[in-house]
């Protein structure tokens, strides 16, 4: 562990502490989140408890930065439950249940999908060191929100990791979701093309923002329902992979995902039985890293979402 201590210069006056720490300690935002959550960032000797704390010129900022040798990956946990729809020497295709966090982070240091993956596939443990990725995310090339169920692919080798990252960057990976949204969506299909960034008023949420990163979501209406309130079942495909992208984009066009409290605009479905966002990663397609062949998988709606859908009237 190395301690970095600096007097806040004028150039950082008013800057959020998480941004400053990422710059000074040369670590990712995910690592910064963990440093703050574990009390390893202080201002004038007092532990920083909020990432959004603004710095003041002259304050003493100290960070206990983990050394390379301290960067030990997660220990496998065989009790973590998740589905595997495909496995070979290069990739694992997972069917993640809702409620399971994908990788360790602030507030979730154990019991994540990664812990389960390392227990089932021990070869993943040394992958981050071989590709220069974060120790807590072995093989993880994309993610699903905690409340979202469905398919994601995990790389098992350096070549597979680099191939999948490149395919995601060039938008060759096709990720399709099924979502039940509030209201009657007009037309049969559409595209939401709006940049997404961190919400200024609520930093834990994302929002459409002119200062955000490019984000593009295509959607197609699958079915419409009238009771107990107007809702629409849509299939949405990601062209980019921003945090909470589908949830933010559908909410932005006035059709928030059923059960999505953070982005629900205070609206809900009367008598809803689902206790999380009605959002399921139902299809996944990419070029296999070894053969180059286009490979695809699908996943049916899990029981909680299927039950909610069956309860709707036309």
C-alpha positions as YAML, in Angstrom:
chain: A
units: angstrom
residues:
- id: 1
  name: UNK
  ca: [0.00, 0.00, 0.00]
- id: 2
  name: UNK
  ca: [1.35, 3.41, -1.01]
- id: 3
  name: UNK
  ca: [0.07, 6.64, 0.52]
- id: 4
  name: UNK
  ca: [-0.21, 9.62, -1.80]
- id: 5
  name: UNK
  ca: [-0.57, 12.94, -0.01]
- id: 6
  name: UNK
  ca: [-0.92, 16.35, -1.68]
- id: 7
  name: UNK
  ca: [-2.07, 19.84, -0.84]
- id: 8
  name: UNK
  ca: [-5.00, 20.58, -3.13]
- id: 9
  name: UNK
  ca: [-3.79, 23.02, -5.81]
- id: 10
  name: UNK
  ca: [-5.90, 25.80, -7.26]
- id: 11
  name: UNK
  ca: [-6.44, 23.73, -10.40]
- id: 12
  name: UNK
  ca: [-8.40, 21.17, -8.37]
- id: 13
  name: UNK
  ca: [-10.39, 23.66, -6.29]
- id: 14
  name: UNK
  ca: [-14.06, 22.70, -6.57]
- id: 15
  name: UNK
  ca: [-13.35, 19.39, -8.31]
- id: 16
  name: UNK
  ca: [-15.09, 16.24, -7.05]
- id: 17
  name: UNK
  ca: [-12.86, 14.09, -4.90]
- id: 18
  name: UNK
  ca: [-13.42, 10.96, -7.01]
- id: 19
  name: UNK
  ca: [-12.19, 12.70, -10.14]
- id: 20
  name: UNK
  ca: [-9.16, 14.09, -8.34]
- id: 21
  name: UNK
  ca: [-8.23, 10.73, -6.83]
- id: 22
  name: UNK
  ca: [-8.56, 8.98, -10.20]
- id: 23
  name: UNK
  ca: [-6.17, 11.55, -11.66]
- id: 24
  name: UNK
  ca: [-3.64, 11.64, -8.83]
- id: 25
  name: UNK
  ca: [-3.54, 7.92, -8.07]
- id: 26
  name: UNK
  ca: [-3.85, 6.86, -11.72]
- id: 27
  name: UNK
  ca: [-6.66, 4.40, -11.01]
- id: 28
  name: UNK
  ca: [-10.07, 3.76, -12.53]
- id: 29
  name: UNK
  ca: [-13.35, 5.18, -11.18]
- id: 30
  name: UNK
  ca: [-14.27, 1.68, -10.00]
- id: 31
  name: UNK
  ca: [-11.10, 1.53, -7.91]
- id: 32
  name: UNK
  ca: [-11.81, 5.03, -6.57]
- id: 33
  name: UNK
  ca: [-15.29, 3.91, -5.49]
- id: 34
  name: UNK
  ca: [-13.70, 1.09, -3.54]
- id: 35
  name: UNK
  ca: [-11.06, 3.36, -1.97]
- id: 36
  name: UNK
  ca: [-13.76, 5.75, -0.75]
- id: 37
  name: UNK
  ca: [-16.03, 2.93, 0.44]
- id: 38
  name: UNK
  ca: [-13.22, 1.38, 2.49]
- id: 39
  name: UNK
  ca: [-12.12, 4.65, 4.09]
- id: 40
  name: UNK
  ca: [-8.82, 4.99, 2.27]
- id: 41
  name: UNK
  ca: [-9.35, 8.58, 1.12]
- id: 42
  name: UNK
  ca: [-9.03, 11.45, 3.62]
- id: 43
  name: UNK
  ca: [-9.24, 15.24, 3.57]
- id: 44
  name: UNK
  ca: [-7.37, 17.04, 6.34]
- id: 45
  name: UNK
  ca: [-7.19, 13.75, 8.18]
- id: 46
  name: UNK
  ca: [-10.94, 13.04, 8.03]
- id: 47
  name: UNK
  ca: [-12.25, 10.05, 6.08]
- id: 48
  name: UNK
  ca: [-14.15, 11.00, 2.93]
- id: 49
  name: UNK
  ca: [-17.57, 9.32, 2.87]
- id: 50
  name: UNK
  ca: [-18.96, 10.74, -0.39]
- id: 51
  name: UNK
  ca: [-17.38, 10.54, -3.84]
- id: 52
  name: UNK
  ca: [-19.05, 13.83, -4.78]
- id: 53
  name: UNK
  ca: [-17.30, 15.84, -2.06]
- id: 54
  name: UNK
  ca: [-15.82, 18.99, -3.58]
- id: 55
  name: UNK
  ca: [-12.20, 19.84, -2.89]
- id: 56
  name: UNK
  ca: [-11.04, 23.17, -1.49]
- id: 57
  name: UNK
  ca: [-7.67, 24.65, -2.34]
- id: 58
  name: UNK
  ca: [-5.17, 24.06, 0.46]
- id: 59
  name: UNK
  ca: [-6.85, 20.95, 1.88]
- id: 60
  name: UNK
  ca: [-4.60, 17.95, 2.48]
- id: 61
  name: UNK
  ca: [-5.78, 15.06, 0.32]
- id: 62
  name: UNK
  ca: [-4.41, 11.62, 1.16]
- id: 63
  name: UNK
  ca: [-5.03, 8.34, -0.66]
- id: 64
  name: UNK
  ca: [-3.90, 4.87, 0.33]
- id: 65
  name: UNK
  ca: [-3.31, 3.45, -3.12]
- id: 66
  name: UNK
  ca: [-3.00, -0.35, -3.53]
- id: 67
  name: UNK
  ca: [0.33, -1.48, -4.98]
- id: 68
  name: UNK
  ca: [0.44, -3.90, -7.89]
- id: 69
  name: UNK
  ca: [1.31, -6.75, -5.58]
- id: 70
  name: UNK
  ca: [-1.73, -5.89, -3.45]
- id: 71
  name: UNK
  ca: [-4.06, -6.25, -6.40]
- id: 72
  name: UNK
  ca: [-5.33, -9.72, -5.58]
- id: 73
  name: UNK
  ca: [-8.41, -10.87, -7.40]
- id: 74
  name: UNK
  ca: [-11.59, -12.18, -5.79]
- id: 75
  name: UNK
  ca: [-11.65, -15.58, -4.10]
- id: 76
  name: UNK
  ca: [-13.99, -18.12, -5.68]
- id: 77
  name: UNK
  ca: [-17.35, -18.67, -4.01]
- id: 78
  name: UNK
  ca: [-19.14, -21.87, -5.12]
- id: 79
  name: UNK
  ca: [-22.35, -20.79, -3.38]
- id: 80
  name: UNK
  ca: [-23.06, -18.10, -6.00]
- id: 81
  name: UNK
  ca: [-25.90, -19.32, -8.24]
- id: 82
  name: UNK
  ca: [-26.03, -18.50, -11.94]
- id: 83
  name: UNK
  ca: [-26.80, -20.27, -15.21]
- id: 84
  name: UNK
  ca: [-24.32, -21.25, -17.90]
- id: 85
  name: UNK
  ca: [-25.75, -21.70, -21.40]
- id: 86
  name: UNK
  ca: [-22.45, -22.29, -23.16]
- id: 87
  name: UNK
  ca: [-18.83, -22.92, -22.23]
- id: 88
  name: UNK
  ca: [-15.72, -23.72, -24.28]
- id: 89
  name: UNK
  ca: [-11.99, -23.04, -23.97]
- id: 90
  name: UNK
  ca: [-12.41, -19.39, -24.97]
- id: 91
  name: UNK
  ca: [-15.71, -18.07, -23.60]
- id: 92
  name: UNK
  ca: [-18.47, -18.65, -21.09]
- id: 93
  name: UNK
  ca: [-22.00, -17.45, -21.85]
- id: 94
  name: UNK
  ca: [-23.82, -16.80, -18.58]
- id: 95
  name: UNK
  ca: [-27.54, -16.45, -17.88]
- id: 96
  name: UNK
  ca: [-27.48, -14.10, -14.89]
- id: 97
  name: UNK
  ca: [-30.36, -14.07, -12.42]
- id: 98
  name: UNK
  ca: [-31.80, -10.75, -11.25]
- id: 99
  name: UNK
  ca: [-30.35, -9.52, -7.96]
- id: 100
  name: UNK
  ca: [-26.82, -10.75, -8.65]
- id: 101
  name: UNK
  ca: [-24.11, -8.08, -8.94]
- id: 102
  name: UNK
  ca: [-21.68, -8.80, -11.80]
- id: 103
  name: UNK
  ca: [-18.38, -7.75, -10.23]
- id: 104
  name: UNK
  ca: [-17.07, -6.47, -6.88]
- id: 105
  name: UNK
  ca: [-17.41, -2.78, -6.16]
- id: 106
  name: UNK
  ca: [-18.37, -0.36, -3.42]
- id: 107
  name: UNK
  ca: [-20.80, -2.12, -1.13]
- id: 108
  name: UNK
  ca: [-20.42, -5.46, -2.91]
- id: 109
  name: UNK
  ca: [-17.10, -7.05, -2.01]
- id: 110
  name: UNK
  ca: [-18.36, -10.64, -1.99]
- id: 111
  name: UNK
  ca: [-21.05, -12.86, -3.45]
- id: 112
  name: UNK
  ca: [-20.87, -11.43, -6.98]
- id: 113
  name: UNK
  ca: [-21.04, -13.24, -10.30]
- id: 114
  name: UNK
  ca: [-17.25, -12.90, -10.55]
- id: 115
  name: UNK
  ca: [-16.80, -14.80, -7.28]
- id: 116
  name: UNK
  ca: [-18.99, -17.57, -8.66]
- id: 117
  name: UNK
  ca: [-17.16, -17.61, -12.00]
- id: 118
  name: UNK
  ca: [-13.74, -17.92, -10.35]
- id: 119
  name: UNK
  ca: [-15.01, -20.85, -8.28]
- id: 120
  name: UNK
  ca: [-16.33, -22.65, -11.36]
- id: 121
  name: UNK
  ca: [-13.57, -21.58, -13.78]
- id: 122
  name: UNK
  ca: [-10.31, -21.14, -11.78]
- id: 123
  name: UNK
  ca: [-8.38, -20.29, -14.96]
- id: 124
  name: UNK
  ca: [-10.04, -16.86, -14.90]
- id: 125
  name: UNK
  ca: [-8.07, -15.82, -11.81]
- id: 126
  name: UNK
  ca: [-4.85, -14.90, -13.63]
- id: 127
  name: UNK
  ca: [-6.49, -13.40, -16.72]
- id: 128
  name: UNK
  ca: [-6.44, -9.75, -15.53]
- id: 129
  name: UNK
  ca: [-2.66, -9.83, -15.10]
- id: 130
  name: UNK
  ca: [-2.29, -11.20, -18.64]
- id: 131
  name: UNK
  ca: [-4.45, -8.55, -20.31]
- id: 132
  name: UNK
  ca: [-3.93, -5.56, -18.00]
- id: 133
  name: UNK
  ca: [-7.53, -5.40, -16.79]
- id: 134
  name: UNK
  ca: [-8.79, -4.75, -13.26]
- id: 135
  name: UNK
  ca: [-8.17, -7.65, -10.84]
- id: 136
  name: UNK
  ca: [-11.78, -7.62, -9.65]
- id: 137
  name: UNK
  ca: [-13.16, -8.15, -13.18]
- id: 138
  name: UNK
  ca: [-11.55, -11.30, -14.60]
- id: 139
  name: UNK
  ca: [-12.92, -11.94, -18.06]
- id: 140
  name: UNK
  ca: [-15.66, -9.33, -17.74]
- id: 141
  name: UNK
  ca: [-16.07, -7.40, -21.00]
- id: 142
  name: UNK
  ca: [-19.58, -6.03, -20.43]
- id: 143
  name: UNK
  ca: [-22.08, -6.11, -17.61]
- id: 144
  name: UNK
  ca: [-25.73, -6.18, -16.62]
- id: 145
  name: UNK
  ca: [-27.30, -4.09, -13.87]
- id: 146
  name: UNK
  ca: [-27.98, -5.89, -10.62]
- id: 147
  name: UNK
  ca: [-31.74, -5.94, -11.25]
- id: 148
  name: UNK
  ca: [-31.43, -7.07, -14.87]
- id: 149
  name: UNK
  ca: [-31.44, -10.75, -15.78]
- id: 150
  name: UNK
  ca: [-30.15, -12.51, -18.85]
- id: 151
  name: UNK
  ca: [-27.16, -13.20, -21.07]
- id: 152
  name: UNK
  ca: [-23.61, -11.92, -20.98]
- id: 153
  name: UNK
  ca: [-20.34, -13.33, -22.30]
- id: 154
  name: UNK
  ca: [-17.16, -13.80, -20.26]
- id: 155
  name: UNK
  ca: [-13.71, -14.22, -21.84]
- id: 156
  name: UNK
  ca: [-11.46, -17.07, -20.65]
- id: 157
  name: UNK
  ca: [-8.24, -16.28, -22.55]
- id: 158
  name: UNK
  ca: [-6.27, -13.13, -23.43]
- id: 159
  name: UNK
  ca: [-7.08, -13.54, -27.14]
- id: 160
  name: UNK
  ca: [-10.77, -13.97, -26.41]
- id: 161
  name: UNK
  ca: [-10.74, -10.95, -24.10]
- id: 162
  name: UNK
  ca: [-9.11, -8.72, -26.70]
- id: 163
  name: UNK
  ca: [-11.41, -9.98, -29.45]
- id: 164
  name: UNK
  ca: [-14.60, -9.36, -27.46]
- id: 165
  name: UNK
  ca: [-13.46, -5.92, -26.32]
- id: 166
  name: UNK
  ca: [-12.72, -5.02, -29.93]
- id: 167
  name: UNK
  ca: [-16.10, -6.35, -31.10]
- id: 168
  name: UNK
  ca: [-17.91, -4.35, -28.45]
- id: 169
  name: UNK
  ca: [-15.99, -1.25, -29.46]
- id: 170
  name: UNK
  ca: [-16.84, -1.75, -33.15]
- id: 171
  name: UNK
  ca: [-20.47, -2.57, -32.24]
- id: 172
  name: UNK
  ca: [-20.32, -6.09, -33.66]
- id: 173
  name: UNK
  ca: [-21.78, -7.66, -30.51]
- id: 174
  name: UNK
  ca: [-25.57, -7.78, -30.76]
- id: 175
  name: UNK
  ca: [-27.34, -7.48, -27.40]
- id: 176
  name: UNK
  ca: [-31.12, -7.60, -27.36]
- id: 177
  name: UNK
  ca: [-33.38, -7.04, -24.36]
- id: 178
  name: UNK
  ca: [-37.07, -7.50, -23.69]
- id: 179
  name: UNK
  ca: [-38.62, -4.73, -21.61]
- id: 180
  name: UNK
  ca: [-42.15, -3.97, -20.45]
- id: 181
  name: UNK
  ca: [-42.65, -0.22, -20.38]
- id: 182
  name: UNK
  ca: [-45.36, 2.06, -19.08]
- id: 183
  name: UNK
  ca: [-47.70, 3.67, -21.60]
- id: 184
  name: UNK
  ca: [-48.56, 2.92, -25.20]
- id: 185
  name: UNK
  ca: [-45.53, 3.27, -27.45]
- id: 186
  name: UNK
  ca: [-46.51, 4.89, -30.74]
- id: 187
  name: UNK
  ca: [-45.33, 3.35, -33.98]
- id: 188
  name: UNK
  ca: [-43.82, -0.09, -34.42]
- id: 189
  name: UNK
  ca: [-40.15, 0.81, -34.01]
- id: 190
  name: UNK
  ca: [-37.82, 3.66, -33.26]
- id: 191
  name: UNK
  ca: [-34.34, 4.81, -32.30]
- id: 192
  name: UNK
  ca: [-33.30, 6.84, -29.26]
- id: 193
  name: UNK
  ca: [-30.09, 8.70, -30.07]
- id: 194
  name: UNK
  ca: [-29.17, 10.78, -27.02]
- id: 195
  name: UNK
  ca: [-25.92, 11.12, -25.05]
- id: 196
  name: UNK
  ca: [-25.87, 9.75, -21.51]
- id: 197
  name: UNK
  ca: [-23.86, 11.05, -18.56]
- id: 198
  name: UNK
  ca: [-23.93, 11.08, -14.79]
- id: 199
  name: UNK
  ca: [-26.90, 12.95, -13.32]
- id: 200
  name: UNK
  ca: [-25.88, 16.27, -11.79]
- id: 201
  name: UNK
  ca: [-28.65, 16.21, -9.18]
- id: 202
  name: UNK
  ca: [-28.35, 12.50, -8.31]
- id: 203
  name: UNK
  ca: [-24.80, 11.18, -8.95]
- id: 204
  name: UNK
  ca: [-25.84, 7.53, -8.48]
- id: 205
  name: UNK
  ca: [-28.09, 7.80, -11.54]
- id: 206
  name: UNK
  ca: [-27.50, 8.46, -15.21]
- id: 207
  name: UNK
  ca: [-29.34, 10.95, -17.41]
- id: 208
  name: UNK
  ca: [-29.58, 12.23, -20.96]
- id: 209
  name: UNK
  ca: [-26.99, 15.00, -21.06]
- id: 210
  name: UNK
  ca: [-25.37, 17.12, -23.73]
- id: 211
  name: UNK
  ca: [-22.06, 16.53, -21.93]
- id: 212
  name: UNK
  ca: [-22.58, 12.76, -21.86]
- id: 213
  name: UNK
  ca: [-21.21, 10.03, -24.10]
- id: 214
  name: UNK
  ca: [-22.88, 9.05, -27.35]
- id: 215
  name: UNK
  ca: [-25.62, 6.48, -26.78]
- id: 216
  name: UNK
  ca: [-27.98, 4.83, -29.24]
- id: 217
  name: UNK
  ca: [-30.82, 2.36, -28.59]
- id: 218
  name: UNK
  ca: [-33.11, 0.76, -31.16]
- id: 219
  name: UNK
  ca: [-36.47, -0.63, -30.12]
- id: 220
  name: UNK
  ca: [-39.34, -2.54, -31.71]
- id: 221
  name: UNK
  ca: [-42.84, -3.05, -30.31]
- id: 222
  name: UNK
  ca: [-43.63, -6.68, -29.58]
- id: 223
  name: UNK
  ca: [-47.06, -6.39, -27.94]
- id: 224
  name: UNK
  ca: [-49.35, -3.80, -26.36]
- id: 225
  name: UNK
  ca: [-51.57, -4.25, -23.31]
- id: 226
  name: UNK
  ca: [-54.49, -2.19, -21.97]
- id: 227
  name: UNK
  ca: [-55.05, -3.49, -18.43]
- id: 228
  name: UNK
  ca: [-54.51, -2.82, -15.57]
- id: 229
  name: UNK
  ca: [-52.93, 0.20, -17.29]
- id: 230
  name: UNK
  ca: [-51.48, 0.79, -20.76]
- id: 231
  name: UNK
  ca: [-48.13, -0.96, -21.16]
- id: 232
  name: UNK
  ca: [-45.98, -2.05, -24.10]
- id: 233
  name: UNK
  ca: [-43.61, -4.98, -24.45]
- id: 234
  name: UNK
  ca: [-40.60, -3.98, -26.56]
- id: 235
  name: UNK
  ca: [-37.39, -5.51, -27.81]
- id: 236
  name: UNK
  ca: [-34.47, -3.12, -27.44]
- id: 237
  name: UNK
  ca: [-31.03, -3.46, -28.99]
- id: 238
  name: UNK
  ca: [-27.92, -1.65, -27.83]
- id: 239
  name: UNK
  ca: [-25.62, 0.05, -30.33]
- id: 240
  name: UNK
  ca: [-23.58, 1.42, -27.43]
- id: 241
  name: UNK
  ca: [-23.17, 0.20, -23.87]
- id: 242
  name: UNK
  ca: [-23.62, 3.08, -21.47]
- id: 243
  name: UNK
  ca: [-24.55, 2.53, -17.84]
- id: 244
  name: UNK
  ca: [-28.35, 2.09, -17.45]
- id: 245
  name: UNK
  ca: [-28.69, 2.94, -21.16]
- id: 246
  name: UNK
  ca: [-31.99, 1.22, -21.98]
- id: 247
  name: UNK
  ca: [-33.58, 2.35, -18.73]
- id: 248
  name: UNK
  ca: [-32.50, 5.96, -19.26]
- id: 249
  name: UNK
  ca: [-33.44, 6.09, -22.94]
- id: 250
  name: UNK
  ca: [-36.89, 4.54, -22.54]
- id: 251
  name: UNK
  ca: [-37.63, 6.83, -19.62]
- id: 252
  name: UNK
  ca: [-36.47, 9.81, -21.69]
- id: 253
  name: UNK
  ca: [-39.10, 9.11, -24.36]
- id: 254
  name: UNK
  ca: [-41.81, 8.88, -21.73]
- id: 255
  name: UNK
  ca: [-41.95, 5.11, -21.35]
- id: 256
  name: UNK
  ca: [-40.02, 4.04, -18.25]
- id: 257
  name: UNK
  ca: [-39.47, 0.34, -17.62]
- id: 258
  name: UNK
  ca: [-42.07, -1.23, -15.33]
- id: 259
  name: UNK
  ca: [-40.64, -1.69, -11.83]
- id: 260
  name: UNK
  ca: [-37.75, 0.72, -12.40]
- id: 261
  name: UNK
  ca: [-38.08, 3.05, -9.43]
- id: 262
  name: UNK
  ca: [-34.99, 5.24, -10.07]
- id: 263
  name: UNK
  ca: [-36.09, 6.10, -13.62]
- id: 264
  name: UNK
  ca: [-39.83, 5.56, -13.25]
- id: 265
  name: UNK
  ca: [-40.76, 9.26, -13.06]
- id: 266
  name: UNK
  ca: [-42.93, 8.43, -10.03]
- id: 267
  name: UNK
  ca: [-45.14, 6.17, -12.16]
- id: 268
  name: UNK
  ca: [-45.91, 2.50, -11.56]
- id: 269
  name: UNK
  ca: [-48.08, -0.33, -12.84]
- id: 270
  name: UNK
  ca: [-51.13, -0.91, -10.59]
- id: 271
  name: UNK
  ca: [-50.97, -4.34, -8.95]
- id: 272
  name: UNK
  ca: [-47.52, -5.07, -10.33]
- id: 273
  name: UNK
  ca: [-45.99, -8.31, -9.07]
- id: 274
  name: UNK
  ca: [-42.47, -7.75, -10.40]
- id: 275
  name: UNK
  ca: [-40.12, -6.32, -7.78]
- id: 276
  name: UNK
  ca: [-37.35, -5.15, -10.08]
- id: 277
  name: UNK
  ca: [-37.06, -3.54, -13.51]
- id: 278
  name: UNK
  ca: [-38.86, -5.63, -16.15]
- id: 279
  name: UNK
  ca: [-35.71, -5.91, -18.24]
- id: 280
  name: UNK
  ca: [-34.17, -9.14, -19.53]
- id: 281
  name: UNK
  ca: [-31.14, -9.63, -21.79]
- id: 282
  name: UNK
  ca: [-32.83, -12.15, -24.07]
- id: 283
  name: UNK
  ca: [-30.40, -12.55, -26.98]
- id: 284
  name: UNK
  ca: [-26.66, -12.30, -27.50]
- id: 285
  name: UNK
  ca: [-24.62, -12.66, -30.69]
- id: 286
  name: UNK
  ca: [-20.95, -12.17, -31.53]
- id: 287
  name: UNK
  ca: [-18.09, -13.58, -33.62]
- id: 288
  name: UNK
  ca: [-16.46, -16.44, -31.78]
- id: 289
  name: UNK
  ca: [-12.92, -15.29, -30.88]
- id: 290
  name: UNK
  ca: [-11.29, -18.49, -32.15]
- id: 291
  name: UNK
  ca: [-13.31, -19.48, -35.23]
- id: 292
  name: UNK
  ca: [-14.68, -16.12, -36.29]
- id: 293
  name: UNK
  ca: [-18.07, -17.78, -36.73]
- id: 294
  name: UNK
  ca: [-21.18, -15.80, -35.78]
- id: 295
  name: UNK
  ca: [-22.61, -17.46, -32.67]
- id: 296
  name: UNK
  ca: [-25.91, -16.66, -30.96]
- id: 297
  name: UNK
  ca: [-27.85, -17.56, -27.82]
- id: 298
  name: UNK
  ca: [-31.29, -16.75, -26.47]
- id: 299
  name: UNK
  ca: [-32.83, -16.77, -23.00]
- id: 300
  name: UNK
  ca: [-36.50, -17.03, -22.09]
- id: 301
  name: UNK
  ca: [-38.09, -14.64, -19.61]
- id: 302
  name: UNK
  ca: [-37.48, -15.76, -16.02]
- id: 303
  name: UNK
  ca: [-40.45, -16.77, -13.90]
- id: 304
  name: UNK
  ca: [-41.06, -13.41, -12.21]
- id: 305
  name: UNK
  ca: [-41.27, -11.54, -15.52]
- id: 306
  name: UNK
  ca: [-43.25, -14.26, -17.28]
- id: 307
  name: UNK
  ca: [-45.79, -14.24, -14.43]
- id: 308
  name: UNK
  ca: [-46.19, -10.46, -14.66]
- id: 309
  name: UNK
  ca: [-46.63, -10.63, -18.43]
- id: 310
  name: UNK
  ca: [-49.26, -13.36, -18.15]
- id: 311
  name: UNK
  ca: [-51.27, -11.21, -15.72]
- id: 312
  name: UNK
  ca: [-51.72, -8.39, -18.25]
- id: 313
  name: UNK
  ca: [-54.92, -7.97, -20.25]
- id: 314
  name: UNK
  ca: [-55.35, -6.84, -23.85]
...
